Amino acid sequence: AADGFEVTIVSGDKDLFQLVGPAIQVYDPMRDKTYRVRDVEERYGVPPEAMVDLMSLTGDAVDNIPGVPGVGEKTASALIREFGTVENLLRSLDRVKRPRLREALKMHAEQIRKNRTLVTIRTDVPLSVSAEALRRPLPDWERLRDLFRELEFTRLLAALEGTQQEMC
C-alpha cells in the first residue's frame, strides 16, 4: 500500500482487520465477504486501527491469547469507544462505572498490555524483495503448449491459443 498498490489480504483471521485502510482490504473466502474500513467498524464497533485494543481486552482464542474474564466484543467495543485506547482505559479505571468490570480490568492490566503486544501485526519489518520482483512472469508459451499436447488437454490447448493471441 505504501508503494501505491491496492492491497487485498485473503484470510478469515480477524487479526488482519487492524491493517484495513483506504488502500487495504481483507477478503474472507469462507464468508465470501470483503472487509473495508466501514465493514470493520460496523462489525466490531471500532475502526480498524482500534482492533488491537479491542483484541487486547477480548483475547483471541484462535491464537491462544486470553481475554479479560467477562469482557466480550460488545463490552470491549464500548470501552474503546469511550476511552480511545487500552492505555487510556487502564489510566482511567476510576471512571469505569461497573465495579466488577473495573476490578477485572485492574486485575488483568498486565495481561492486557501483554495481549496488545501479542496481537499487534508489525508493519515495520524490512522486506528484501521489491514489488516488481513479485510480479507474475508470462508463461513459457511453447513449453505450455507442448505439455498440453502431450497430456491431450485439448480444451486447455484451445484456451491457451486464445489467451496467447489476446496477450500479443
SULQUI-V444003 format. One line per field, one symbol per residue. ss: DSSP state (A for helix, B for strand, O for the rest). psi: psi as a letter, one per 40 degrees, with the letter a starting at -180 (. if undefined). A space follows every 10 residues. Layout:
ss->???
psi->???
//
This chain:
ss->OOOOOOBBBB OOOAAAAAAO BOOBBBBBOO OOBBBOAAAA AAAAOOOAAA AAAAAAAAOB AAAOBOOOOO OOAAAAAAAA AAAOOAAAAA AOAAAOOOAA AAAAAAAOAA AAAAAAAAAO OOOOOOOOOO OAAAOOOOOO AAAAAAAAAA OOOAAAAAAA AAAAAAAO
psi->ddeeihhhhh iehededeeh adehihhhdd efhhhadddd dddeeiidee ddddddddah ddefhiihhe hadddddddd ddediddddd efdeehdhdd dddddddedd ddddddddeh hheehhheii dddehhiiig dddddddddd efgddddddd ddddddd.
//
